[in-house]
Amino acid sequence: MDKYNRGADGQDIYKLRSGLGVVINTMKQGLLKHDRCNTDIYEDEGFLVIQMELPGVSKDDINVDLKENTLKVTGEVYGYNDKNFEKTFPLPGVINTESQKHPQTNFDHGTLRIYLPLQSPIDDYLS
C-alpha cells in the first residue's frame, strides 16, 4: 500500500501536499497584506480628494495622520485573518498643510474620503 503514497521520485505525496498548502497560504497572506484597498485621487471644489475602499473596516479602526508632506492611513481589518494595513501618500507642494492639521474625512459604506485643501487648482501646476 505504501507504494501508492509516493510520487515518481519517491517523495511522500502527503508531505508534498502539506508543503504546497504552506506556500499557497503564504501567498494569500502576502496578497491581502500588500493590496488591501482600491484608491482614487481626484480634485473636487478646491480639495484633493483621496478615496479608499476599505471593506470590512470599521470607522473606529482607521487612523488618518498628516505630517509635513505625507499622509498616512492605517487601520485594522477584523475577520478570518486579522490584518493591519498602512497606506502612505507623499503630498507634493500643492496641498495647504498649514491650514489643516487634521484632514476632513468622511467614511460611508466602507469608503473613506479624505479632503485636503489645495493651494491652487491642480491645472495650475500642470501648465
C-alpha positions in Angstrom: 0.0 0.0 0.0 2.9 2.3 0.7 4.0 2.5 -2.9 0.7 4.3 -3.8 1.5 7.2 -1.4 4.7 8.1 -3.2 5.3 10.2 -6.2 7.5 9.2 -9.2 10.7 10.4 -7.4 9.7 8.5 -4.2 8.6 11.7 -2.3 5.7 11.2 0.1 2.6 12.7 -1.5 1.2 13.9 1.8 4.4 15.9 2.6 4.3 17.4 -0.8 0.6 18.4 -0.4 1.3 19.9 3.0 4.2 21.9 1.7 2.1 23.3 -1.2 -0.6 24.3 1.3 2.0 26.4 3.2 3.2 28.1 0.0 -0.4 28.9 -1.1 -1.3 30.3 2.4 1.8 32.4 2.4 0.9 33.8 -1.0 -2.6 34.6 0.1 -1.4 36.5 3.2 1.0 38.5 1.1 -1.6 39.5 -1.4 -4.0 40.6 1.4 -1.3 42.5 3.2 0.0 44.5 0.3 -3.0 45.2 -1.8 -5.8 45.9 0.6 -7.8 48.6 -1.0 -8.6 50.4 -4.2 -7.7 54.1 -4.2 -8.8 57.0 -6.4 -7.3 60.5 -6.2 -9.1 63.5 -7.7 -9.8 67.2 -7.4 -13.1 68.5 -6.2 -14.0 72.1 -5.4 -10.6 73.2 -4.2 -9.7 69.9 -2.4 -7.5 67.0 -3.4 -9.7 64.0 -2.5 -8.3 60.6 -1.7 -10.9 57.9 -1.8 -10.2 54.5 -0.5 -12.4 51.4 -0.5 -12.0 49.6 2.9 -14.4 46.7 3.0 -14.6 45.0 6.4 -13.1 48.0 8.2 -14.9 49.9 10.9 -14.7 53.7 11.1 -13.2 53.4 14.6 -10.3 51.2 13.3 -9.0 53.8 10.9 -6.3 56.4 11.6 -5.5 59.3 9.3 -2.3 61.2 10.0 -1.0 64.3 8.2 2.6 65.2 8.9 4.7 67.6 6.8 4.1 66.5 3.2 3.0 62.9 4.0 -0.5 61.5 4.6 -0.6 58.1 6.3 -3.8 56.0 6.6 -3.6 53.0 9.0 -6.1 50.6 10.4 -7.1 47.1 11.1 -9.4 44.6 9.4 -11.0 42.0 11.6 -12.2 38.7 10.2 -10.9 35.3 9.4 -7.3 36.7 9.2 -7.0 39.9 11.2 -4.7 42.3 9.3 -3.2 45.7 9.8 -3.0 47.9 6.8 -1.0 51.0 6.0 -1.0 53.3 3.0 1.3 56.3 2.7 0.8 59.2 0.2 3.6 61.6 -0.4 2.0 65.0 -0.9 3.7 67.5 -3.3 3.7 71.2 -2.6 0.1 71.5 -3.9 -1.5 70.8 -0.5 -2.1 73.6 2.0 -0.9 71.6 5.1 -0.6 74.7 7.3 -4.3 75.5 7.3 -5.4 72.0 8.2 -3.6 69.8 10.7 -6.4 67.3 10.8 -7.8 66.5 7.4 -11.5 66.4 6.8 -12.7 62.8 6.4 -15.9 61.0 5.5 -16.5 57.3 6.0 -19.6 55.8 4.4 -20.4 52.2 3.5 -16.8 51.1 3.5 -15.5 54.0 1.5 -13.1 56.6 3.1 -12.8 60.0 1.6 -10.0 62.4 2.8 -10.3 66.0 1.7 -7.0 68.0 1.6 -7.2 71.8 0.7 -5.3 72.7 -2.4 -3.1 75.9 -2.6 -4.4 76.4 -6.1 -6.1 74.2 -8.7 -4.2 71.2 -10.0 -4.3 72.6 -13.6 -2.1 75.5 -12.5 0.7 73.0 -11.7 0.3 71.1 -14.9 0.7 74.1 -17.3 
